[in-house]
């Protein structure tokens, strides 16, 4: 096969809201969905714990996370790449 195979793992892009734990970041994923009954666009959010081996991602960074095998009780995502560095105010 010469063409690249598509990864079966899900990947999401979100903002780091906590980097206090060792080798772990908490990532907030926000999405906009249409309400089933009323049709209004509603904002929904989910928080995921992602593995950050080197502690390179800081609070406010926009990162991509990819699904992986369970690494702990709550952690089954791995931080793969930095999309945008946090803006200092």
Secondary structure, 3 states (H helix, E strand, C coil): CCCCCCCCCCEEEEEEEECCCCCEEEEEEEEEEECCCCCCEEEEEEEEEEECCCCCCCCCCEEEEEECCCCCCCEEEEEEEEEECCCCC
